[in-house]
Amino acid sequence: MTAGIDTAIYRRRRARLAAAMRAGVAIVPTAPERSRNRDTHYPYRFDSYFYYLTGFCEPEAVLVIVAGAVPQHILFCRDRDPEREIWDGFRYGPEAACAAFGFDEAHSISQLDALMPELIADRGTLYCHLGAATAWDVRLTDWLNRVRARARSGVTAPGEVKDVHALLDEMRLIKDPEELSVMRRAAAISAGAHRRAMHAAAPGRAEYEIEAELLHEFRRQGAQAPAYSPIIAAGSRACVLHYVQNDGMLNDGELLLIDAGCELDGYAADLTRTFPVNGRYTGPQREIYDLVLAAQSAAIAAVKPGARWDAPHRAAVETIAQGLIDLKLIPGGLAEAVETEAYRKFYMHRTGHWLGLDVHDAGDYKLEGEWRPLAPGMVLTVEPGCYIRGGEGVPERFAGIGVRIEDDVAVTEAGAEVLTHDAPKVPAEVEAWMRRRNG
């Protein structure tokens, strides 16, 4: 899966991590295979931190980086096994992986327990990630204890354990040009899938039929998988934020909310569009839709270098709160609605999140208690919504309308680049695109 990024990039990332560590040793394992049920596994997906540093996709692998004047990059991976390769496919093996991925050394994963105590001995700091998997924590502790047992021989165990993810989170937060190139392609594939879904949607079809159209387009364009479980929510089901059953019917006069993005070479797209099943918005649907679109436009305009992380959210909240007041869905004035969060009855989530190798990507949102400033190379989603569940005080004409509009946005020196711009969202463009399904 390294076709998107040259392997030299991964070596440079490992060198950056070693420089940030200054001294000590880092251990970064990939994800284990997961059983789905008897004799079958879920499709394998590597650990994002491990992949960020290696580009290596096979399971049963561990990266070790020894920092210092001359850093060492060491891979532990599976041996070649002609019998298993008949069943499961090609394996690099240590020798080929070392050459192909630019490591200084590579060893069989079967040697990990024997060699790790030597690699961490006399290293002042151990960089790892504790708490994610009990079995892995036990293994790390065993290596430390085996080194401690040699104390009378003058061997010292690391006296400090630090979270390697803390260093890697900061690195992953700023995308390099190669990452942005892959993410633009993932965004374009996802936008094409949404256009296909708009053509496929019609009264009488099932949500899962539209999901199938999306998944078909993802794979047809070379993406490996959906980046998350797609949300295909028609009518009032769009008011369920994480609706993934996708087994309802599309009815005439309803809106269809689709939240779906592909994963390409490890990188996620995350895209939401809401459009009319029959191709034309009704008056009340347009009122809510136009409000959410205005909120998103205000939020995207707030994405710029130096702006605080929460600036897009505040812009979206103020726009939606004022719109809800104007539509008489909440009482009072704007300042009061924002202060009391009265708008949260209809807009209860935040406006975005980091995006990258993970859909909710790595990186802190605050630094020393303050929202962090945006910087070129960061990628975030901008996704305001409005969800009008029926009930007391809700006008019947708005009941059951759920709208979310989401784009993937990269922070640039000049402001913002909308990566998912190819998916129609202006109402006239949406309706025109949908008319073409019968043309």
Protein Blocks (a to p, Z undefined) as FASTA:
>chain_A
ZZmpcfklmmmmmmmmmmmnopacddddddddddfbghiacdddddfklmmmnopabghi
addddedjbdcdddddddddfklmmmnopcebjmlmmmmnopabdcdfklmmmmmmmmmg
opabacddehjamklmmmmmmmmmmmmmmmmnopacdfbdcdfklmmmmmmmpccfklmm
mmmmmmmmmmmmmmmmmmmgcghiafklmmmmmmmmmmmnopabdfbdcdddehjllmpm
klcklpaccdehiacdddddddeehiacdddddddfklpacfklmmmmmmmmmmmmmmmm
mgcghiafklmmmmmmmmmmmmmmmnopagcjfklmmmnommmmmocbdfbdcddjbmba
gddfbeghiacdddehiacdddddddddedehiafklgopacdddddddddfklpacfkl
mpcfbfklmmmmmmmmmZZ
